Amino acid sequence: MRIQVELTDALQDYIADVSPNEPDVLRELRKRTDELPLRLMQISPEQGQFLNVLVRALGVRRAIEVGVFTGYSLISTALALPEGGTIVGCDDNPEWTSIAMEFCERAGVTDKVDMRVGDAVATLTELVASGSAETYDFVFIDADKQNYETYFELALTLLRTGGLIVVDNVLWHGAVIDDSAQDEETTALRAFNLRFTDDKRLDLSLLPFADGLTFAVKR
């Protein structure tokens, strides 16, 4: 028997009330991002807190984020990294990454962030070519869905054994089970979700948290 709690507005408010206080700099970043046309791309405070706790629990020192947007998840991760830890941010939008770096400075994590503005596939490929294969602990993927499989394969190459990849939006607001939804993003996510189900290189789990998160540990 499956037990699924319906996340009503009242329950969401309760979760917010009992969750740790959101850092002021991240609250201000959310307000700044709310002014943008694509503001719905920003993750929730609860998801940011989850990433922060996860990175701390895993003892991550070297991380990659594919799809930075205005930096909420990037800063949440960077704040959890130890002294000397680094996160490579990959995004092709100079406006968004400029906001991200402004708030990285305000959060005091600029020294931990290596922002790469440009095509993320090219950036990840360059990291592999530079000898960085199997040296990263953690990768968070939250970018254009059509390239998820490519990002994932490159991330797997860059990840050490025992490292973790987290992929966001894999349920796509439920569209992945809606046969009438045949747009490129939805069909790409359906293909991605099936592609790695039985991959012997991974231990994988899909959780119905936020908009769906896939967790993949490299064997």
Secondary structure by P-SEA (a helix, b strand, c coil): cbbbbcccaaaaaaaaaacccccaaaaaaaaaaaacccccccccaaaaaaaaaaaaaacccccccccccccaaaaaaaaaccccbbbbbbbccaaaaaaaaaaaaaaccccccccccccaaaaaaaaaaacccccccbbbbbccccaaaaaaaaaaaaccccbbbbbccccccccccccccccaaaaaaaaaaaccccccccbbbbbccccbbbbbbcc
